[in-house]
C-alpha cells in the first residue's frame, strides 16, 4: 500500500472516530439535559409537597385549637354539670384531638426542615433546668400510670451551648415513646460525657423492646414498629425521623439499642457547644 493510500485510510478512520465521538458527546449532553430536567421536576415536586404540608398543617391548627378549647369548657362544666359518661366522651374527644394536633406539628416540622426553614437558636443553659422542665411536663402522665419516670442527676456536667428547645423535643419524643411502650417498670433518663466535647442523653425503658431486624428503619420517615401494641397507638411515624434530623442540625446523631421483652434505649449524642456554622 502506498504512503498516500495509507494516509488516506488513516484520515478516514480518524474522521470516523471523530464523528463517533461527536455523536457520543451529543448523547452525553442530551442525557445531562434530561437529568437536569428530571432534577428540576423532582425539586418542584419536593417544594410543592413541602408547601402543601405547611399549608395544611397551619389550616388544621385553628379548628383543632377550637375543639380543645370547647372540650376544656365542657370539662370545667362552665355551662352545667356533665354525667360520668359525658365526661368520658369529652375526654375521648380531647385525647384524640391532642393526638391529631401532635401529628400536625410533626408534619409542619417535616415541611420546615425539607424547605430549609428550620432555625437553630443556641444559648447557654444548665441540664438541670432541662430535666426539671421535662419532669414537670410528664408528671401528670406518670402519676396516672404504673411506670416510674426517673431522671438521673449529674452534678459534674458542664453547661451546654445548643438549641435547648430542639434538644428538649428530641428527649420529649424519646420519653413519650418509652412511656407508650412500657406498661410497668421504669423509664430512665440519663446524661454523660461522650469523649472530650460531646454529651450523650439516653432514655431507657423496661418495655416491650424491638426486634433486631426493625432497628435499621426506625429513624426513617413514617416508620413504625409492627406490634399489637402499636396498632392501638396512633401516630404519624415521623417522631423518630424528626429526632434524627434535629440531632443532625445540632451537630450530633441518634441511635437505639433494644432487646425484645427486655426494653429499649434511645440516645442522642450532641456537642457540648454547637459550632457557629451549624447555627446559621
C-alpha positions as CSV (number, residue, x, y, z in Angstrom):
1,X,0.0,0.0,0.0
2,X,1.4,3.4,-1.0
3,X,2.0,6.1,1.5
4,X,-0.8,8.2,0.0
5,X,-3.3,5.3,0.4
6,X,-2.1,4.7,4.0
7,X,-2.6,8.4,4.8
8,X,-6.0,8.4,3.2
9,X,-7.1,5.3,5.2
10,X,-5.8,6.8,8.5
11,X,-7.6,10.0,7.7
12,X,-10.8,8.2,7.0
13,X,-10.5,6.2,10.2
14,X,-9.8,9.5,12.1
15,X,-12.8,11.1,10.6
16,X,-15.0,8.2,11.5
17,X,-13.7,8.2,15.1
18,X,-14.2,11.9,15.4
19,X,-17.8,11.5,14.1
20,X,-18.4,8.8,16.6
21,X,-17.0,10.9,19.4
22,X,-19.2,13.8,18.4
23,X,-22.2,11.6,18.4
24,X,-21.3,10.3,21.8
25,X,-20.8,13.8,23.2
26,X,-24.2,14.8,21.8
27,X,-25.7,11.8,23.6
28,X,-24.0,12.7,26.8
29,X,-25.2,16.3,26.6
30,X,-28.7,15.1,25.9
31,X,-28.5,12.8,28.9
32,X,-27.3,15.6,31.1
33,X,-30.1,17.8,29.9
34,X,-32.6,15.1,30.7
35,X,-31.1,14.6,34.1
36,X,-31.3,18.4,34.8
37,X,-34.9,18.4,33.7
38,X,-35.8,15.4,35.9
39,X,-33.9,17.1,38.8
40,X,-35.9,20.3,38.3
41,X,-39.1,18.3,38.3
42,X,-38.2,16.5,41.5
43,X,-37.2,19.8,43.1
44,X,-40.6,21.3,42.1
45,X,-42.4,18.3,43.4
46,X,-40.5,18.4,46.7
47,X,-41.2,22.2,47.0
48,X,-44.9,21.5,46.3
49,X,-45.1,18.8,48.9
50,X,-43.4,21.0,51.5
51,X,-45.7,23.9,50.7
52,X,-48.8,21.6,50.9
53,X,-47.7,20.1,54.2
54,X,-47.0,23.5,55.6
55,X,-50.3,25.0,54.4
56,X,-52.4,22.1,55.5
57,X,-50.7,22.0,58.9
58,X,-51.5,25.6,59.5
59,X,-55.1,25.2,58.3
60,X,-55.6,22.3,60.7
61,X,-54.3,24.1,63.7
62,X,-57.2,26.6,64.0
63,X,-60.1,24.1,64.2
64,X,-58.1,21.8,66.4
65,X,-57.4,24.6,68.8
66,X,-61.1,25.4,68.8
67,X,-62.1,21.8,69.6
68,X,-59.6,21.7,72.5
69,X,-61.0,25.0,73.9
70,X,-64.6,23.7,73.7
71,X,-63.7,20.4,75.4
72,X,-61.9,22.4,78.1
73,X,-65.1,24.4,78.7
74,X,-67.2,21.2,78.9
75,X,-64.7,19.5,81.2
76,X,-64.8,22.6,83.6
77,X,-68.6,22.3,83.5
78,X,-69.0,26.1,82.9
79,X,-72.3,25.5,81.1
80,X,-73.7,23.0,83.5
81,X,-72.7,19.6,85.1
82,X,-71.9,16.6,83.0
83,X,-72.6,13.0,83.7
84,X,-69.8,10.4,84.2
85,X,-70.5,9.1,80.6
86,X,-70.4,12.6,79.2
87,X,-67.1,13.3,81.0
88,X,-65.7,10.0,79.5
89,X,-66.8,11.1,76.0
90,X,-65.4,14.6,76.3
91,X,-62.1,13.1,77.5
92,X,-62.0,10.8,74.5
93,X,-62.6,13.8,72.1
94,X,-59.9,15.8,73.9
95,X,-57.3,13.0,73.7
96,X,-58.0,12.3,70.1
97,X,-57.7,16.0,69.3
98,X,-54.4,16.3,71.1
99,X,-53.1,13.2,69.2
100,X,-54.1,14.8,65.9
101,X,-52.6,18.1,67.0
102,X,-49.3,16.3,67.6
103,X,-49.4,14.7,64.2
104,X,-50.0,18.1,62.6
105,X,-47.0,19.6,64.5
106,X,-44.8,16.7,63.2
107,X,-45.9,17.3,59.6
108,X,-45.2,21.0,60.0
109,X,-41.8,20.4,61.4
110,X,-41.1,18.0,58.5
111,X,-42.2,20.6,55.9
112,X,-40.0,23.3,57.6
113,X,-36.9,21.0,57.6
114,X,-37.3,19.9,54.0
115,X,-37.8,23.6,52.9
116,X,-34.7,24.6,54.9
117,X,-36.8,27.0,57.1
118,X,-35.9,25.5,60.5
119,X,-33.8,27.9,62.5
120,X,-31.4,26.9,65.2
121,X,-31.1,29.3,68.2
122,X,-28.3,28.1,70.5
123,X,-27.9,29.5,74.0
124,X,-26.1,28.6,77.3
125,X,-28.3,26.5,79.7
126,X,-28.0,24.0,82.6
127,X,-29.0,20.4,82.1
128,X,-30.8,20.6,85.5
129,X,-33.2,23.2,84.1
130,X,-33.9,21.0,81.0
131,X,-34.6,17.9,83.2
132,X,-36.8,19.9,85.5
133,X,-38.9,21.1,82.6
134,X,-39.3,17.6,81.2
135,X,-40.1,16.2,84.6
136,X,-42.9,18.7,85.1
137,X,-44.3,18.1,81.6
138,X,-44.6,14.3,82.1
139,X,-45.7,14.3,85.7
140,X,-49.5,14.1,85.0
141,X,-48.9,11.1,82.7
142,X,-46.7,9.3,85.1
143,X,-49.0,9.9,88.1
144,X,-51.8,8.1,86.2
145,X,-49.6,5.1,85.2
146,X,-47.7,2.3,86.9
147,X,-44.4,3.4,85.4
148,X,-41.7,5.2,87.3
149,X,-40.1,8.1,85.4
150,X,-36.5,8.6,86.7
151,X,-34.2,11.5,85.9
152,X,-30.6,10.7,86.9
153,X,-29.0,13.9,88.3
154,X,-25.3,14.6,87.3
155,X,-23.8,17.5,89.2
156,X,-20.5,17.5,87.3
157,X,-21.8,18.0,83.8
158,X,-20.9,21.4,82.3
159,X,-23.4,23.9,80.8
160,X,-24.4,23.3,77.3
161,X,-24.4,25.7,74.3
162,X,-27.0,24.4,71.9
163,X,-30.7,24.9,71.0
164,X,-32.4,23.7,74.2
165,X,-35.9,23.6,72.5
166,X,-34.7,21.2,69.8
167,X,-32.9,19.0,72.3
168,X,-36.0,19.0,74.5
169,X,-38.1,18.0,71.6
170,X,-35.8,15.0,70.9
171,X,-35.9,13.9,74.5
172,X,-39.6,14.6,74.8
173,X,-40.3,12.2,71.8
174,X,-38.0,9.5,73.3
175,X,-39.7,9.7,76.7
176,X,-43.2,9.8,75.2
177,X,-42.5,6.7,73.1
178,X,-40.9,4.9,76.1
179,X,-44.0,5.6,78.2
180,X,-46.3,4.3,75.5
181,X,-44.5,1.0,75.1
182,X,-43.8,0.4,78.8
183,X,-46.7,-1.0,80.8
184,X,-44.8,-1.5,84.0
185,X,-41.3,-0.9,85.4
186,X,-39.4,2.3,84.7
187,X,-38.3,4.9,82.1
188,X,-34.9,6.3,83.0
189,X,-33.3,9.5,81.5
190,X,-29.6,9.9,81.9
191,X,-26.7,12.1,80.6
192,X,-23.0,11.5,80.5
193,X,-20.0,13.0,78.7
194,X,-19.1,11.5,75.4
195,X,-15.4,12.0,74.6
196,X,-13.9,15.4,75.2
197,X,-16.5,17.6,73.6
198,X,-19.8,15.7,73.5
199,X,-22.7,14.7,75.7
200,X,-24.9,11.6,75.4
201,X,-28.5,11.7,76.5
202,X,-30.2,8.3,76.9
203,X,-33.8,7.3,77.5
204,X,-34.0,3.6,78.6
205,X,-37.2,1.7,79.4
206,X,-38.3,-1.8,80.5
207,X,-40.9,-2.0,77.8
208,X,-41.7,-4.5,75.0
209,X,-38.4,-4.0,73.1
210,X,-37.9,-4.0,69.4
211,X,-36.9,-6.9,67.1
212,X,-33.3,-6.6,65.7
213,X,-34.4,-6.6,62.1
214,X,-36.5,-3.4,62.7
215,X,-33.8,-1.3,64.3
216,X,-32.3,-0.2,61.0
217,X,-35.5,1.5,59.8
218,X,-36.8,3.1,63.0
219,X,-35.5,6.6,62.2
220,X,-36.9,6.7,58.6
221,X,-39.9,8.8,57.7
222,X,-43.3,7.2,58.6
223,X,-41.6,4.1,60.1
224,X,-43.5,2.3,62.9
225,X,-42.9,-0.8,64.9
226,X,-45.3,-3.6,63.8
227,X,-46.7,-4.9,67.1
228,X,-50.2,-5.4,68.6
229,X,-49.5,-2.5,71.0
230,X,-48.6,-0.2,68.1
231,X,-51.9,-0.9,66.4
232,X,-53.6,0.6,69.4
233,X,-51.4,3.7,69.4
234,X,-51.8,6.2,66.7
235,X,-49.1,8.4,65.2
236,X,-47.5,9.6,62.0
237,X,-44.3,7.6,62.3
238,X,-42.4,10.9,62.0
239,X,-41.4,11.4,65.6
240,X,-38.1,9.4,65.5
241,X,-37.3,10.7,62.0
242,X,-37.6,14.3,63.2
243,X,-35.4,13.4,66.2
244,X,-32.7,12.2,63.8
245,X,-33.0,15.4,61.7
246,X,-33.0,17.7,64.7
247,X,-29.9,15.9,66.1
248,X,-28.1,16.4,62.8
249,X,-29.0,20.1,62.9
250,X,-27.4,20.2,66.4
251,X,-24.2,18.6,65.0
252,X,-25.0,15.1,66.5
253,X,-26.6,11.8,65.9
254,X,-29.2,9.4,67.3
255,X,-29.2,5.7,67.9
256,X,-31.0,2.8,69.6
257,X,-30.3,-0.4,71.4
258,X,-33.1,-2.8,72.2
259,X,-33.9,-6.4,73.1
260,X,-37.4,-7.8,72.7
261,X,-39.1,-8.4,76.1
262,X,-36.4,-6.6,78.0
263,X,-36.6,-3.0,76.9
264,X,-35.0,-0.3,74.7
265,X,-32.6,2.6,75.0
266,X,-32.8,5.5,72.6
267,X,-30.0,8.0,72.7
268,X,-28.8,11.3,71.2
269,X,-25.2,12.5,71.1
270,X,-24.5,16.2,70.5
271,X,-21.6,18.5,71.0
272,X,-21.3,20.4,74.3
273,X,-21.1,23.6,72.3
274,X,-22.8,23.9,68.9
275,X,-20.3,25.1,66.2
276,X,-21.2,28.6,64.9
277,X,-21.6,27.4,61.3
278,X,-24.2,24.9,62.4
279,X,-26.4,27.6,63.9
280,X,-26.6,29.6,60.6
